[in-house]
Amino acid sequence: MHCLEVEETNVFEAVEQSVTTRQAALVYGISVGRNGMACCPFHDDRHPSMKVDRRLPLFLPVRQMEM
């Protein structure tokens, strides 16, 4: 590859291929229990309500998140 050539890369795919959902949560200080449950960082969660599952992608389109 020459300096002026830009390789077309999807940053979301690159991250998903190198980091698990659990690893991403831990990087942001989110503790994940054995059952994959964690306190949601998007609201004042007192009990784990967010599921961290390796079968799910790190990034979901908003339409899928609202389902």
Residue, then its C-alpha position, 0 to 999 in steps of 0.5 A: m500500500h502506498c501512502l496516498e492509498v486508503e484501505e477501505t475499512n469498516v471500523f465497527e467490523a474491525v473492533e468486533q473482530s478484535v474485542t468481545t462484548r465483555q472485554a468492551a464492557l470491562v474497558y469502560g468499567i462495567s462489571v459483568g456477572r457470570n450470568g452476563m448481567a451488568c448495570c446499564p451505564f445509560h441510566d441510574d441502574r441499581h440492579p443489573s438489567m443489561k445483558v452482555d452476550r458474546r453471541l450479540p454484536l457490539f454495535l446494533p442499529v438503533r432499530q434493532m435496539e428498540m425491538 
